C-alpha cells in the first residue's frame, strides 16, 4: 500500500494535506458558539415572557377573585335579609289572634307583608296539599313543588318559576316549614309552609360587575354545574343546561383544568381559571354562595381584564426581540475581539501557571518544615508519659506490700500509657494530615477524668524532683461531654 505525498501548491507554496485549515476550524467553532448563544437568548426571552404572562394572570386573578367575593357577599346579604322576612312572616302568622283565620284574612295579611317587603317580592302560604295562597291575590295548586321540596329540611332555598307568575320570570325562593301548622277555619286546610319569592332579576345589579363595562356574565350553578340562574344577554358560548359541561372541551391556559373548576363548584376552594373558547380568551371565577351548595361563576373576556396589560406584554415581547438582535451583534464582535487576543491570553495563562507552580513548591517546603518541627516537638512530648510510667513503676516496686498504693500507681501507669498511645497515633496520623483525611472522633468523655489523667502523668515525673504539684481543679457543671479525649489530652 503506497502512501500519497502531500501536494505542493506551486503558486502559494502551501501544503495540501487533506485536513481543514486551522482558520476554518476556528470559524466553525465561532459559528457553533454563536448558534448556541442565540438559542440561549431566545430561551431566556421565552422564559421571561412566560413568567410575565403568568404574573399578569396572578394579578388579574386576584382582582377578579376580589370582585367575585363581593358579588357572593351581596348575594349572601340578599339571602340573609330574605330569611329575616320569612321569619317575620312566620311570627306574624303565629301571633295570638292570628291563628285559624279565613282565606281572605290570610290573603290580606300576605298583602300587608308584601307591601312592607316591596313589589318585587311575593309571599306565599302552602298547605299540606300544596295549594298556594300568594300575596298578589292568586291561589291554586303548585303541582311541581312536591318534586323539589326536600322533606328532611326545615328550610330550603331554591331558584324556580312560580305558578302565579309568567314562566319567563325566575325567582329566588325561601321556603320554611312551620313548626306548628295553622288550620284555616273555612276549609279545614292546614298551612304547613311559608315562602318568600324574590325576583332574581331585581338583584341582578348586585351580580353585575360594573368594573368590566357590563361585558361580564354571572351565573349561579348547583354542585353539578347546572345553571340555576343565567344573566340577561348571556354569551351564547355558555348558554347551556350545565355550564361546566359546556366548557369541558375548551383549552385551559392558566390556573388549572376543567376538573379543578368542577371540584370548586362542588363547594371546595374558590378558583380562577383562564381558558380559550372560539378564539377568545376568558377568565372564569368560582365562589360559593348560600347554604345550598350553590356557586357563582363570573365569566370575563381576558381582553376586558386589562387592555393596557396586553399592550405592555406586546411591547415587552418586541423589546426583547430587538435586544436579542443587539446581543447577538455584540456577542459576535466580542468573539472576534477575543480571538484576536488569544495568544496574549495564552501567555498570561502560562505565566500564571508558572507562578502557581512556584507557590505550590514553596507551600511544599513550608509543609516539610512544619513536619520536622512537629516531629521534634513530638519526640519531646513522648518523654513526658514515659517518665510518668517509669516513676509510677518505681513507686509501685517500693510499695509492693501496700496494695492500695500499687493499684493507684498502676492506674496512673494506665493513664500515661493511654496518653503515650495517643501521641504515637498522632505521629502515625501525619500521612492522613498531609492528605487532608485526618478525622476528629466524637465520643462520650468525662472532662474531670481527663484532667485527672493528665495530672497523674505529671505526678509520675516529679517523683525524684524537688517540685511540688498543686492541683487546683474547679467543679464542672456539665463534666460529661462529646469529643476527642485523646487529642484533647
Secondary structure, DSSP 8 states (H G I E B T S, - for coil): ------EE-TTT--EE-SS--HHHHHHHHHHHHHHHHHHHHHHHHHHHHHHHHHHHHHHHHHHHHHHHHHHHHHHHHHHHHHHHHHHHHHHHHTSTT-SS--HHHHHHHHHHHHHHH-TTEEEEEEETT-EEEETTS-EEE-TTHHHH--TT-SEEEEEE--TTS-TT--EEEEEEEEEEEEE-TTT--EEEEEEEEEEGGGGHHHH--GGGTT-EEEEEE-TT-BEEE--TT--GGG-SSBHHHHTTTSEEEES--HHHHHHHHTTSS-EEEEEEETTEEEEEEEEEETTTTEEEEEEEEHHHH-HHHHHHHHHHHHHHHHHHHHHHHHHHHHHHHHHHTHHHHHHHHHHHHHHHHHHHHHHHHHHHHHHHHHHHHHHHHHHHHHHHHHHHHHHHHHTTT-HHHHHHHHHHHHHHHHHHHHHHHHHHTHHHHHTT------EEEEHHHHHHHHHHHHHHHTTTSS----------TT-EEEE-HHHH-
